[in-house]
Structure formats: C-alpha cells, structure tokens
Amino acid sequence: MAPRCTLLQSNYNSYMSLHCFSHQKKPTTHYNCENLGLTESFSFFQLITIKSITFPRCQINWVHEDSFQNHHQLNTIVLTGNPLIFMAETSLNGPKSLKHLFLTQTGISNLEFIPVHNLENLESLHLGSNHISSIKFPENFPIQNLKVLDFQNNAIHYLSSEDIQALEQTTNLSLNFNGNDIKGIEPGAFHSKIFQSLKFGGTLNLSVVLKGLQNSTTQSLWLGSYDDTNDQDLTSAMFDGLCEISVESINLQKHSISDISPATFRCFTQLQELDLTANHLNELPSGIEGMKTLKKLVLNVNSFDQLCQINAASFPSLTDLSIKGNMRKLDLGAGCLEKLENLQKLDLSHSDIEASDCCNLQLKNLSHLRYLNLSYNEPLGLQSQAFKECPRLQGLDLAFTHLQVKGPQSPFQNLHLLQVLNLSHCLLDTENQHFLTGLVDLRHLNLQGNHFQDGSISKTNLLQTLSSLEILILSSCGLLSIDKQAFQNLRKMSHVDLSYNSLTGNSMDALSHLQGIYLNMAANNIRIVPSHLLPTLSQQSTINLSHNPLDCTCSNIHFITWYQENLQKFEGSENTECANPPSLKGVKLSDVKLSCGITAMGIFFLVVFLFLVAILLIFSVKFLLRWKYQHI
C-alpha cells in the first residue's frame, strides 16, 4: 500500500514537527508523500533503510530536530513546495551521507536559514524559485563537496567577488542562475574560477555576463532564453567577452543576432558545441574561420530554405549536426554536407523535406554517418541502395515520412551494419518481400501504423530475411491474423508488440517457437485463448492482454485458471477485464470466480435421462426375450 503523510502538530500549536508514517509491507529505498494528503499523523521511524524521501507540497512549516535521526542511510531529502518557517539547527542530523537536498519553492530568502549541521557530504543543493537575493553562504557552511548548486528563478541581480570567492573550495561545480536576470558582476569575480557548467538563461544583457566571466573556465555555458519570454536581439559586439573565457559548449537558444557575419564568431573558435536553436537564422555567413574544433552544431527551429545555406564547410570537424523543425520547407540540395567527412549524427526531422530521388546526392561523402533522422517529412522517393553513401549507418529513423520505393529492390540493401530502423506510419508497400533485404544485423524494427494486405501476415513476408531481429513493433497495423509460420525465421526476438490490432487468440500460435519474450497483445480482439496455446504463453517472460474483449465463461476456463495462477507474468492487469457475459463486464480477470461443474439442474436432467435409458433397456430386453420364445 502506498505511504501516507501528514504533520504532527504539538499541543501548543506553535510548531509542527516533521515525521512520517508508512503502511508499506515491503522494504523500500524511496519514500514519496506527494499528493497523498495530510490527513493523519505519521512517523517513518521504522523505515530505517530508506535512501530517498520526498515531501513535495505537503504544507510543512517546521522541521524539528528529530525528524531524520534514525535514518542513517538517507542520502536525498526533497522538501519542494513547502512554506518553511523554521528548520532546527540539527534537523538534518541522522543521515551519515546526505548528498542531495531540495529546498525549491520553500520561501527561503537568506542562505543562513539552511542548517549547516551534517552537510559535509552534500553534493547537490537545489534552491530554485525562492526569494534569495544574495548567494553569500555562512562562513561555516560546508560546500567543499558540492557538484550542483541551483539558484534558478530567484531575485539575484548582482554577483560580487565575495560571493563567488566562497565557492573556491568546490571543484567542477555546476552553477545555475537561470531566470535571475543578472544585471551586474563585479570585475574579476570569476577570475581563474573553474566550473563544470554555468547557466545564465533569461538574462537580458548578455554582455554583462560575458564580461563578468572573464578569465574563467567552464565546460558548458547556457545563455539561452525561454518560450515565455521575448526573443533577445543580440549584436556581434556582445560576444567580445567570449574571447576571455575558456568554454567548450555554448547554448544561445531563442536569441536573434541582428548583424550576423563572420566576425560574430570571432570568439567562438575554441568551442566544441554550439546551440543556435530558434535564432531566426536563414543562413550562416560564409567565410567563418577558425571553428575547426566544433564537434556539435544545433540549428533547430530556424528558417533555412536550402541545406547549403548553413555553409557546412566552415565546420569541418562536425560529428553531430541537427536542423530539426525548420520553419520553412528545406531543400536538401546536392552535396551540401560533403565537407563533413567526420559527421556521425544528422537530424533533419520535422523540416518539410521532399525529394523524388533520395538520398545519395544529398548525403554525398558522409561515409562515417551512424545515425540519420529524416522522420516527419514530406514524401521521399527511394531508389535501390538509396543510402549507398552512408554504409556505416547503425540507426535510421524515417517515421511519418511517406516512402515511395521505386522498383522491387531494397533501398537498404547495402546497410549491413544497421541495427535500428523506424518505419512507423510510412505507408509502406508491405507486399514487397524484398523491401528489407540486406539488413543482416538489424535488431530493432518499428513498423507501427503500416497496413498489410487483407490484414494478414502470410508465411512469406518481408520479415523473413531479418534473422538477427530482437525487437519487432507491429502495433496499429490493422492486423486480423498471422500465419503460424510467419515469424519462423525470427528466432532471436525478445520483444514483440502486436497491440492495437484486431487479432484473435489463435494468432499467438505464430510465437510458439519463441521463449522468454515480452509480448504485447493489448487492445486486440482476443475473446478466447485456446488451451493448446497455454504452453506458448507459459514460456514467455511478460505478457500484456489488457483492453481485450475477454470471454469469462466456462468456454475460457482453462485460460482464466492459468491466468490467475501466473499473474506475475502479466502487465496491465488492472485493465485486463471481462467483456462477456454482461453480468461480468468490467470485472478484472484476476477476480473472476467461475464454477464450471455440473449444476443441480444438470444433475436432475442427468438422473431423468439415466432413468429413461434404464426403462428403455428393460423394455428392450423384455421384447427380445418374448421374440425369442415366439420363434423357438
């Protein structure tokens, strides 16, 4: 049973002490009281083995000194959303290694409010959405092991050298000032400081931040804006401060650079990752120099007309390029990315791409590409060996893109290393038995939403060549039946999803050669499961038969009995219900009690039948004897 929580109010009504109470019978390492209501007194003293405890929005005001004293293994305390008035100096005593403390949205305005006892091992402190205006810690606050310090959405507008000086004891700290609109940083405050990441999202004047961070080092710098704020108009001059900062990754999402030119990127030369999502870009200027170390470039939600407008040659070392969600119809052109010889990941999804002959010209010279996403685009015409330029592909996503395959040969036949292929909702011609030829190492295939002729998968089908397949998704394919031999060559499968079709119980016979698989048959038309299929089901690891119109009459008694004896195999049991007879409609299959022996009425008719048979037998014997004596 789920735990319940509340506050135990003292007789004096002047304070409340925090305790916990659990009705759980099984041991747990995490205790969550969210949305359970504060309706009764509780104590969690008996839960001495828990490692994480969560009290979000429980209207806790006071945390007393004995709250966690018996919980030596506790490493995470979450008090998010509680209007705290008081925390005792020793309120966090007890845990031997408290590592994570969440005081988000608790009304804190001063860091001195936080008790310092027993925080020597603290690794993350989350103080977001409070009223903090200064990050000055008390002198005895143990911050030496901090890895994450979160001040997002507070009232911090100025950072002094004294504030930052206190953080010198930390190493590789991730510091979050998102949503604070920093208006000033004391010169030299970050001098020679080293961070894992710095976040100043939502700051209106980025030049203030970049100048304030001079002579600092950080692996990641987040300077983006948000959807609920106006896009910031930046100038190239604002980035001059970057020349004095050692940084590997920068995020500038939802900004707009009004005077973008090669000079804009003058101080970006040491970057390895650059995110320019939603920057209103219609091109990147040619002539950008010095960005030979850039490995990842994100250009999502911009307005390019042609792929060549990103001038990819300026970034010769790219391994990861994303142009997802382009706001205009994107023309792939020919050879626009051919200078990116080291590119391994390319995401062009949601960009209204349309091509009658894809994709060798468009992906020219991308021989090291491993992952390609062309999902959610307009129709693509695929010739034989359409991805010949990308022989090392391991993952290919074409979901929700209408594929127009020209000719009987497979467009994938040279992709011998491909392991994951998403073809969901592609309007495929599933009658083309050669469509998937050549995918000798394919492990994961998603065919969701593609329909088969007459709603049936026959013995000879496009799946026969996929001997390495482990995961097969055929949900929402309008299937009515599956031939018993349809999956005979697929002997390595461990996950089969046939949900949201119109299959009957007999269709599971196609899986009789498989063992230990996850089988999802939810939302089909299964009414009766024949008893000869129970051995097939018994050898599977997990089965989902929820949302099927199951028959709960004696004609299905063997399956119902077996189901109730093997509940541990089933997921979705809450929605595995009877549909027939009407008197049992909506009853969980696990709760059904059937009596399928001979009823009293049946016994009566049986006795009458036997009585009549006996009378008939007597008269027959008597008739035979009389006939015999008459003919002596």
C-alpha positions as CSV (number, residue, x, y, z in Angstrom):
1,M,0.0,0.0,0.0
2,A,1.2,3.5,-0.8
3,P,2.5,5.6,2.2
4,R,0.5,8.4,3.6
5,C,2.0,11.5,5.2
6,T,1.0,14.5,7.3
7,L,2.3,16.8,10.0
8,L,2.1,16.0,13.7
9,Q,1.1,19.2,15.4
10,S,2.2,19.7,19.0
11,N,-0.2,20.5,21.9
12,Y,1.0,24.1,21.9
13,N,0.1,24.7,18.2
14,S,3.2,26.9,17.9
15,Y,5.2,24.5,15.9
16,M,4.9,21.4,13.8
17,S,7.5,18.6,13.7
18,L,8.0,16.5,10.6
19,H,7.5,12.8,10.9
20,C,6.5,10.0,8.5
21,F,4.2,7.0,8.7
22,S,4.1,4.1,6.2
23,H,1.8,1.2,5.8
24,Q,4.2,-0.4,3.4
25,K,4.8,-4.1,4.0
26,K,7.7,-4.4,1.6
27,P,11.0,-2.6,2.2
28,T,11.6,0.5,0.0
29,T,14.5,2.8,-0.7
30,H,12.4,5.7,-1.8
31,Y,9.5,7.4,0.1
32,N,7.2,9.8,-1.7
33,C,4.3,11.6,0.0
34,E,3.3,13.8,-2.9
35,N,-0.4,14.3,-3.5
36,L,-1.4,11.9,-0.8
37,G,-2.9,14.5,1.5
38,L,-2.1,15.4,5.1
39,T,-4.9,13.6,6.8
40,E,-3.3,11.6,9.6
41,S,-0.4,11.6,12.0
42,F,2.6,9.7,10.7
43,S,6.0,8.5,11.6
44,F,8.6,6.9,9.4
45,F,10.9,5.8,12.2
46,Q,10.5,2.1,11.2
47,L,11.7,2.9,7.6
48,I,15.3,2.9,8.6
49,T,16.6,1.6,5.3
50,I,15.2,4.3,3.0
51,K,17.7,6.3,0.9
52,S,15.4,8.9,-0.6
53,I,12.4,10.7,0.9
54,T,10.1,13.2,-0.8
55,F,7.7,15.6,0.8
56,P,6.6,18.0,-2.1
57,R,3.8,20.4,-1.3
58,C,2.8,18.9,2.0
59,Q,2.2,22.3,3.8
60,I,5.2,21.6,6.1
61,N,6.2,24.7,8.0
62,W,8.6,23.5,10.7
63,V,11.2,20.8,10.5
64,H,12.1,19.7,14.0
65,E,15.4,18.4,15.3
66,D,14.5,14.7,15.5
67,S,13.0,14.4,12.0
68,F,15.6,12.2,10.4
69,Q,17.6,11.0,13.4
70,N,17.1,7.2,12.8
71,H,17.7,7.3,9.0
72,H,21.4,6.7,8.7
73,Q,21.2,5.5,5.0
74,L,19.2,8.5,3.8
75,N,21.0,10.4,1.0
76,T,18.2,12.5,-0.5
77,I,15.7,14.8,1.1
78,V,13.1,16.7,-1.0
79,L,11.0,19.4,0.6
80,T,10.0,21.2,-2.6
81,G,6.9,23.4,-2.4
82,N,6.6,23.6,1.4
83,P,6.3,27.1,3.0
84,L,9.1,26.6,5.5
85,I,9.1,28.9,8.5
86,F,11.8,27.1,10.6
87,M,14.4,24.4,10.3
88,A,16.1,23.4,13.5
89,E,19.9,23.5,13.6
90,T,20.1,19.7,13.9
91,S,17.0,19.0,11.8
92,L,19.1,17.2,9.2
93,N,21.1,15.1,11.6
94,G,20.9,11.4,11.3
95,P,21.9,10.5,7.7
96,K,25.5,9.5,7.6
97,S,25.9,10.6,4.0
98,L,23.3,13.2,3.0
99,K,24.2,14.1,-0.7
100,H,21.1,15.8,-2.2
101,L,18.9,18.5,-0.6
102,F,15.9,20.0,-2.4
103,L,14.6,23.3,-0.9
104,T,13.0,24.5,-4.1
105,Q,10.0,26.9,-3.7
106,T,10.1,26.9,0.1
107,G,10.1,30.7,0.6
108,I,13.8,31.0,1.6
109,S,15.2,34.5,1.3
110,N,18.5,34.0,3.1
111,L,21.1,31.2,2.9
112,E,21.5,31.4,6.7
113,F,18.1,29.8,7.0
114,I,19.6,26.5,6.0
115,P,21.0,24.4,8.9
116,V,24.7,23.7,8.4
117,H,25.0,20.6,10.6
118,N,25.5,17.2,8.8
119,L,26.0,18.7,5.3
120,E,29.7,17.7,4.9
121,N,28.9,15.2,2.2
122,L,26.4,17.4,0.3
123,E,26.8,17.1,-3.5
124,S,23.7,19.0,-4.7
125,L,21.7,21.8,-3.2
126,H,18.6,23.0,-5.0
127,L,17.2,26.4,-4.0
128,G,15.3,27.4,-7.1
129,S,12.1,29.5,-7.1
130,N,12.7,31.3,-3.8
131,H,13.4,34.9,-2.8
132,I,17.1,34.7,-2.5
133,S,18.9,37.9,-3.5
134,S,22.5,37.0,-2.4
135,I,24.5,33.8,-2.8
136,K,26.7,34.6,0.2
137,F,26.9,31.4,2.4
138,P,27.5,31.4,6.1
139,E,31.2,31.1,6.9
140,N,30.8,27.6,8.3
141,F,28.7,26.2,5.5
142,P,30.3,23.0,4.2
143,I,30.4,23.4,0.4
144,Q,33.6,21.6,-0.4
145,N,31.8,18.6,-2.0
146,L,29.1,20.5,-3.9
147,K,28.8,19.5,-7.5
148,V,25.4,21.2,-8.2
149,L,24.2,24.5,-6.9
150,D,20.8,25.6,-8.2
151,F,19.7,29.2,-7.8
152,Q,17.3,29.4,-10.7
153,N,14.3,31.8,-10.6
154,N,15.3,33.8,-7.6
155,A,16.0,37.5,-7.1
156,I,19.7,37.5,-7.7
157,H,20.7,40.5,-9.8
158,Y,24.3,41.2,-8.7
159,L,27.3,38.8,-8.1
160,S,30.2,40.1,-6.1
161,S,33.7,38.8,-5.8
162,E,33.0,37.9,-2.1
163,D,30.0,35.8,-3.2
164,I,32.0,33.8,-5.7
165,Q,35.1,33.6,-3.6
166,A,33.2,31.3,-1.2
167,L,32.8,28.8,-4.0
168,E,36.6,28.3,-4.4
169,Q,36.5,25.2,-2.2
170,T,34.4,23.4,-4.9
171,T,35.7,21.6,-8.0
172,N,33.7,21.1,-11.2
173,L,30.7,22.9,-9.8
174,S,27.5,23.3,-11.9
175,L,26.1,26.7,-11.1
176,N,22.6,27.6,-12.2
177,F,21.4,31.3,-12.3
178,N,18.7,30.8,-14.9
179,G,15.8,33.2,-14.6
180,N,17.5,35.7,-12.3
181,D,18.3,38.5,-14.9
182,I,21.8,39.2,-13.7
183,K,22.4,43.0,-14.1
184,G,25.9,43.2,-12.8
185,I,29.0,41.1,-12.0
186,E,31.9,42.6,-10.1
187,P,35.0,42.7,-12.3
188,G,37.3,39.8,-11.5
189,A,34.6,37.9,-9.6
190,F,35.1,34.8,-11.7
191,H,38.8,35.2,-12.3
192,S,40.6,31.9,-12.5
193,K,37.5,30.0,-11.4
194,I,36.8,26.6,-12.9
195,F,33.2,25.2,-13.4
196,Q,31.5,22.2,-14.9
197,S,28.7,24.4,-16.2
198,L,27.3,27.9,-15.8
199,K,23.7,28.8,-16.6
200,F,22.5,32.4,-17.0
201,G,19.4,31.8,-19.0
202,G,16.9,34.6,-19.3
203,T,19.5,37.3,-18.7
204,L,18.5,40.4,-20.7
205,N,22.0,41.8,-21.2
206,L,24.4,39.0,-22.1
207,S,27.4,41.4,-22.5
208,V,27.2,41.9,-18.7
209,V,27.6,38.2,-18.1
210,L,30.3,37.6,-20.7
211,K,32.4,40.5,-19.4
212,G,31.9,39.3,-15.8
213,L,33.1,35.8,-16.6
214,Q,36.5,37.0,-18.0
215,N,39.4,34.6,-17.2
216,S,37.1,31.9,-16.0
217,T,36.8,28.3,-17.3
218,T,33.7,26.3,-17.8
219,Q,32.8,23.2,-19.9
220,S,29.3,24.4,-20.6
221,L,27.8,27.9,-20.7
222,W,24.0,28.2,-21.1
223,L,22.8,31.7,-22.2
224,G,19.5,30.9,-23.8
225,S,16.1,32.4,-23.4
226,Y,12.7,30.8,-22.9
227,D,9.4,30.3,-24.7
228,D,7.5,32.6,-22.3
229,T,9.9,35.5,-22.8
230,N,10.6,37.7,-25.8
231,D,13.5,36.7,-28.0
232,Q,16.5,38.8,-27.3
233,D,18.1,40.8,-30.1
234,L,21.9,40.4,-29.8
235,T,24.7,42.2,-31.6
236,S,28.1,40.7,-32.6
237,A,29.9,43.1,-30.2
238,M,28.1,41.4,-27.2
239,F,30.2,38.3,-27.8
240,D,33.6,40.0,-27.5
241,G,33.8,38.9,-23.8
242,L,33.9,35.3,-25.0
243,C,37.5,35.8,-26.1
244,E,38.5,35.9,-22.5
245,I,36.5,32.8,-21.4
246,S,37.6,29.2,-21.7
247,V,34.4,27.3,-22.7
248,E,33.6,24.2,-24.7
249,S,29.9,24.4,-25.1
250,I,27.5,27.4,-25.5
251,N,23.7,27.5,-25.8
252,L,22.2,30.6,-27.3
253,Q,18.6,29.4,-27.9
254,K,15.8,31.8,-28.7
255,H,18.0,34.8,-29.4
256,S,18.4,36.8,-32.6
257,I,21.7,38.2,-33.9
258,S,20.8,41.3,-35.9
259,D,24.2,41.8,-37.6
260,I,25.4,38.2,-38.0
261,S,28.6,38.0,-40.0
262,P,31.9,36.0,-39.9
263,A,33.1,38.4,-37.3
264,T,30.2,37.3,-35.0
265,F,32.1,34.0,-34.5
266,R,35.5,35.6,-33.9
267,C,35.5,34.4,-30.2
268,F,33.9,31.0,-30.9
269,T,37.0,29.4,-32.2
270,Q,37.6,27.1,-29.2
271,L,34.0,25.8,-29.0
272,Q,33.2,22.1,-29.3
273,E,29.4,22.5,-29.1
274,L,27.2,25.4,-30.3
275,D,23.4,25.6,-30.0
276,L,21.7,28.3,-32.1
277,T,18.1,26.9,-31.8
278,A,15.4,29.4,-32.7
279,N,17.8,32.2,-33.7
280,H,15.7,33.4,-36.7
281,L,18.5,32.3,-39.0
282,N,18.0,32.0,-42.7
283,E,21.7,31.4,-43.4
284,L,25.1,31.2,-41.7
285,P,27.6,33.5,-43.3
286,S,30.3,32.1,-45.5
287,G,33.8,32.9,-44.5
288,I,33.6,31.8,-40.9
289,E,37.1,30.9,-39.8
290,G,38.8,29.1,-37.0
291,M,36.0,26.9,-35.9
292,K,37.9,23.7,-36.6
293,T,37.3,22.2,-33.1
294,L,33.5,22.4,-33.3
295,K,32.0,18.9,-33.0
296,K,28.3,19.6,-32.4
297,L,26.1,22.2,-34.1
298,V,22.4,22.7,-33.3
299,L,20.4,24.8,-35.8
300,N,16.9,23.7,-34.8
301,V,13.8,25.8,-35.5
302,N,15.4,28.3,-37.9
303,S,14.3,29.3,-41.4
304,F,16.7,27.9,-43.9
305,D,15.5,27.4,-47.5
306,Q,18.3,25.2,-48.5
307,L,20.7,23.0,-46.6
308,C,23.6,24.6,-48.4
309,Q,22.8,27.9,-46.5
310,I,24.5,26.6,-43.4
311,N,27.9,26.7,-45.2
312,A,28.9,23.4,-43.6
313,A,32.5,23.8,-44.9
314,S,33.1,26.3,-42.1
315,F,32.8,23.4,-39.6
316,P,35.0,20.6,-41.0
317,S,35.2,18.6,-37.7
318,L,31.5,18.3,-37.1
319,T,30.3,14.9,-35.8
320,D,26.8,15.9,-34.8
321,L,24.5,18.2,-36.8
322,S,20.9,19.0,-36.0
323,I,18.5,21.0,-38.2
324,K,15.2,19.8,-36.6
325,G,11.9,21.6,-37.0
326,N,13.0,24.0,-39.7
327,M,10.4,26.7,-40.1
328,R,10.5,26.6,-43.9
329,K,10.4,23.8,-46.5
330,L,14.0,22.6,-46.5
331,D,15.7,21.7,-49.8
332,L,18.5,19.2,-49.2
333,G,20.3,20.3,-52.4
334,A,23.2,18.2,-53.6
335,G,26.4,17.7,-51.7
336,C,25.7,20.5,-49.2
337,L,27.4,18.4,-46.4
338,E,30.1,16.7,-48.4
339,K,32.9,18.6,-46.5
340,L,31.7,17.0,-43.2
341,E,33.6,13.8,-43.7
342,N,33.6,13.0,-39.9
343,L,29.8,13.5,-39.4
344,Q,28.3,10.7,-37.4
345,K,24.8,12.0,-36.4
346,L,22.4,14.0,-38.6
347,D,18.9,15.1,-37.6
348,L,16.8,16.6,-40.3
349,S,13.4,15.7,-38.9
350,H,10.2,17.9,-38.9
351,S,11.6,20.1,-41.7
352,D,9.1,19.5,-44.6
353,I,11.8,17.9,-46.7
354,E,10.6,16.4,-50.0
355,A,12.8,14.6,-52.6
356,S,11.8,12.5,-55.5
357,D,15.2,10.7,-55.5
358,C,16.8,10.4,-52.1
359,C,19.3,10.2,-50.7
360,N,22.8,9.6,-52.3
361,L,23.2,13.0,-53.8
362,Q,22.0,14.7,-50.7
363,L,24.3,12.7,-48.4
364,K,27.3,12.6,-50.6
365,N,30.6,11.7,-48.9
366,L,29.0,11.0,-45.4
367,S,30.7,7.7,-45.2
368,H,31.1,7.9,-41.4
369,L,27.4,8.7,-40.7
370,R,26.0,6.4,-38.0
371,Y,22.6,7.9,-37.2
372,L,20.2,9.6,-39.6
373,N,16.8,11.1,-38.7
374,L,14.5,12.0,-41.6
375,S,11.2,11.5,-39.7
376,Y,8.1,13.7,-40.0
377,N,8.9,15.0,-43.5
378,E,7.2,15.1,-46.9
379,P,7.3,12.1,-49.3
380,L,10.7,10.7,-50.2
381,G,11.4,8.7,-53.3
382,L,13.9,5.8,-52.6
383,Q,15.8,4.1,-55.3
384,S,17.7,0.8,-54.9
385,Q,20.6,1.4,-52.4
386,A,19.3,4.8,-51.5
387,F,21.8,5.1,-48.7
388,K,24.9,3.9,-50.5
389,E,26.8,7.0,-49.4
390,C,26.3,6.0,-45.7
391,P,27.4,2.4,-45.4
392,R,28.1,2.7,-41.7
393,L,24.6,3.7,-40.7
394,Q,23.5,2.0,-37.4
395,G,20.3,3.9,-36.8
396,L,17.8,5.2,-39.4
397,D,14.5,7.0,-38.5
398,L,12.0,7.6,-41.3
399,A,8.8,7.6,-39.1
400,F,5.8,9.5,-40.5
401,T,7.5,10.1,-43.8
402,H,5.8,8.6,-46.9
403,L,8.3,6.4,-48.6
404,Q,7.8,5.9,-52.3
405,V,10.1,2.9,-53.2
406,K,10.9,2.7,-56.9
407,G,11.4,-0.9,-58.0
408,P,11.3,-4.2,-56.3
409,Q,14.8,-4.0,-54.8
410,S,15.5,-2.9,-51.2
411,P,16.6,0.7,-50.7
412,F,18.5,-0.5,-47.6
413,Q,20.4,-3.5,-49.1
414,N,23.9,-2.0,-48.5
415,L,23.3,-1.1,-44.8
416,H,24.9,-4.2,-43.4
417,L,25.6,-2.5,-40.0
418,L,22.1,-1.0,-39.5
419,Q,20.7,-2.1,-36.1
420,V,17.7,0.2,-35.6
421,L,15.1,1.1,-38.3
422,N,12.0,3.1,-37.6
423,L,9.5,2.9,-40.4
424,S,6.3,3.7,-38.5
425,H,3.5,5.3,-40.4
426,C,5.4,5.3,-43.7
427,L,2.6,4.0,-45.9
428,L,4.8,1.1,-47.0
429,D,4.1,-1.5,-49.6
430,T,4.3,-4.4,-47.2
431,E,3.7,-6.9,-50.1
432,N,7.3,-6.2,-51.4
433,Q,9.1,-9.2,-49.9
434,H,12.5,-7.7,-50.9
435,F,11.9,-4.4,-49.1
436,L,14.1,-5.2,-46.1
437,T,16.7,-7.4,-47.9
438,G,20.3,-6.8,-46.8
439,L,19.7,-5.8,-43.2
440,V,21.7,-8.7,-41.8
441,D,22.4,-7.1,-38.4
442,L,19.0,-5.4,-37.8
443,R,18.0,-5.7,-34.2
444,H,15.1,-3.2,-33.8
445,L,12.3,-2.7,-36.4
446,N,9.3,-0.4,-35.9
447,L,6.5,-1.0,-38.5
448,Q,3.8,0.6,-36.4
449,G,0.9,2.0,-38.5
450,N,1.7,0.3,-41.7
451,H,-1.0,-2.0,-43.1
452,F,-0.7,-5.4,-44.6
453,Q,-2.9,-6.7,-47.5
454,D,-6.1,-8.2,-46.2
455,G,-5.0,-7.6,-42.7
456,S,-2.8,-10.7,-42.6
457,I,0.9,-11.5,-42.4
458,S,1.4,-14.6,-44.5
459,K,4.1,-17.3,-44.3
460,T,6.1,-15.5,-47.0
461,N,6.6,-11.9,-46.0
462,L,9.1,-9.0,-45.9
463,L,10.3,-10.0,-42.4
464,Q,11.7,-13.4,-43.4
465,T,15.3,-12.2,-44.0
466,L,15.7,-10.5,-40.6
467,S,17.3,-13.3,-38.8
468,S,19.0,-11.0,-36.2
469,L,15.8,-9.2,-35.2
470,E,15.3,-8.8,-31.5
471,I,12.5,-6.2,-31.2
472,L,9.5,-6.1,-33.6
473,I,6.8,-3.5,-33.3
474,L,3.6,-4.1,-35.4
475,S,1.1,-2.1,-33.4
476,S,-1.8,-0.4,-35.1
477,C,-1.2,-2.3,-38.4
478,G,-4.9,-3.3,-38.8
479,L,-3.9,-7.0,-38.5
480,L,-6.6,-9.6,-38.4
481,S,-4.5,-12.8,-38.5
482,I,-0.9,-14.0,-38.6
483,D,0.2,-17.2,-40.2
484,K,1.6,-19.8,-37.9
485,Q,4.9,-19.8,-39.9
486,A,5.1,-16.0,-40.4
487,F,7.9,-15.5,-37.8
488,Q,9.6,-18.9,-38.2
489,N,13.0,-17.4,-39.2
490,L,12.9,-14.8,-36.4
491,R,14.4,-16.9,-33.6
492,K,16.2,-14.1,-31.7
493,M,13.3,-12.0,-30.8
494,S,12.9,-10.8,-27.2
495,H,10.2,-8.1,-27.7
496,V,7.1,-8.3,-29.8
497,D,4.4,-5.6,-29.9
498,L,1.2,-6.5,-31.6
499,S,-1.1,-4.1,-29.7
500,Y,-4.0,-2.1,-31.2
501,N,-4.8,-4.6,-33.9
502,S,-7.8,-7.0,-34.4
503,L,-6.0,-10.2,-33.7
504,T,-7.7,-13.2,-32.0
505,G,-6.1,-15.6,-29.6
506,N,-5.1,-18.1,-32.4
507,S,-2.7,-15.5,-33.7
508,M,-0.4,-16.2,-30.8
509,D,0.4,-19.6,-32.3
510,A,2.9,-17.8,-34.6
511,L,5.1,-17.3,-31.5
512,S,5.2,-20.9,-30.3
513,H,8.9,-21.2,-31.3
514,L,9.9,-18.2,-29.1
515,Q,10.8,-18.2,-25.4
516,G,11.3,-15.5,-22.8
517,I,9.9,-12.7,-24.8
518,Y,7.9,-9.6,-23.9
519,L,4.6,-9.9,-25.7
520,N,2.2,-7.0,-26.0
521,M,-1.2,-8.1,-27.4
522,A,-3.2,-5.2,-25.7
523,A,-6.3,-3.8,-27.5
524,N,-6.9,-6.6,-29.9
525,N,-10.0,-8.8,-30.4
526,I,-9.0,-11.7,-28.2
527,R,-12.0,-13.4,-26.6
528,I,-11.0,-16.9,-26.0
529,V,-7.4,-18.2,-25.6
530,P,-7.4,-21.9,-26.7
531,S,-5.9,-24.3,-24.2
532,H,-3.3,-25.6,-26.6
533,L,-1.7,-22.1,-26.6
534,L,-1.1,-22.1,-22.8
535,P,2.3,-23.8,-23.2
536,T,3.3,-21.0,-25.6
537,L,2.3,-18.3,-23.1
538,S,3.9,-20.1,-20.2
539,Q,7.3,-19.8,-21.8
540,Q,7.2,-16.0,-22.2
541,S,8.5,-13.6,-19.6
542,T,5.9,-10.7,-19.8
543,I,2.5,-10.6,-21.4
544,N,0.0,-7.8,-21.9
545,L,-3.6,-8.7,-22.8
546,S,-5.3,-5.6,-21.5
547,H,-8.2,-3.9,-23.3
548,N,-9.3,-7.2,-25.0
549,P,-12.9,-8.3,-25.0
550,L,-12.2,-11.4,-23.0
551,D,-14.8,-14.1,-22.6
552,C,-15.3,-15.0,-18.9
553,T,-17.5,-18.1,-19.4
554,C,-16.7,-21.8,-19.0
555,S,-15.5,-22.0,-22.6
556,N,-12.4,-20.0,-21.5
557,I,-12.0,-21.6,-18.1
558,H,-8.6,-23.2,-18.8
559,F,-7.1,-19.8,-19.7
560,I,-8.7,-18.0,-16.8
561,T,-7.4,-20.5,-14.4
562,W,-3.9,-20.4,-15.9
563,Y,-4.0,-16.6,-15.9
564,Q,-4.9,-16.4,-12.2
565,E,-2.0,-18.8,-11.4
566,N,0.5,-16.7,-13.4
567,L,-0.3,-13.1,-12.6
568,Q,3.4,-12.3,-12.2
569,K,3.8,-12.7,-16.0
570,F,1.2,-10.1,-16.9
571,E,1.3,-6.3,-17.1
572,G,-1.8,-4.1,-17.4
573,S,-3.7,-6.5,-15.1
574,E,-5.8,-3.5,-14.0
575,N,-7.2,-3.3,-17.5
576,T,-7.5,-7.0,-18.3
577,E,-11.2,-7.3,-17.9
578,C,-14.2,-9.4,-18.9
579,A,-16.4,-8.3,-21.7
580,N,-18.8,-11.3,-21.7
581,P,-21.1,-12.3,-20.2
582,P,-22.8,-9.0,-19.5
583,S,-23.0,-9.8,-15.7
584,L,-19.2,-9.9,-15.5
585,K,-18.4,-7.0,-17.9
586,G,-15.7,-4.8,-16.4
587,V,-14.6,-7.3,-13.8
588,K,-10.9,-7.8,-13.6
589,L,-9.9,-11.2,-14.9
590,S,-7.9,-11.8,-11.7
591,D,-11.1,-11.5,-9.7
592,V,-13.3,-13.8,-11.7
593,K,-14.7,-16.9,-10.0
594,L,-16.3,-19.5,-12.3
595,S,-18.0,-22.7,-11.3
596,C,-18.0,-25.0,-14.3
597,G,-19.0,-28.3,-12.8
598,I,-22.5,-30.0,-13.1
599,T,-25.2,-27.8,-11.6
600,A,-28.2,-29.1,-9.6
601,M,-30.4,-28.7,-12.6
602,G,-27.9,-30.6,-14.7
603,I,-27.9,-33.4,-12.1
604,F,-31.7,-33.6,-12.3
605,F,-31.8,-33.9,-16.0
606,L,-29.0,-36.5,-15.9
607,V,-30.9,-38.6,-13.4
608,V,-34.1,-38.3,-15.6
609,F,-32.0,-39.3,-18.7
610,L,-30.5,-42.3,-17.0
611,F,-33.9,-43.4,-15.7
612,L,-35.4,-43.2,-19.1
613,V,-32.4,-45.1,-20.5
614,A,-32.9,-47.8,-17.9
615,I,-36.6,-48.2,-18.7
616,L,-35.8,-48.3,-22.4
617,L,-33.2,-51.0,-21.7
618,I,-35.7,-53.1,-19.6
619,F,-38.4,-52.9,-22.3
620,S,-35.8,-53.8,-25.0
621,V,-34.6,-56.9,-23.1
622,K,-38.2,-58.0,-22.4
623,F,-39.1,-57.5,-26.1
624,L,-36.1,-59.6,-27.2
625,L,-36.9,-62.4,-24.8
626,R,-40.5,-62.5,-25.9
627,W,-39.5,-62.5,-29.6
628,K,-37.0,-65.4,-28.8
629,Y,-39.7,-67.6,-27.2
630,Q,-42.1,-67.0,-30.0
631,H,-39.6,-68.3,-32.6
632,I,-38.5,-71.5,-30.7
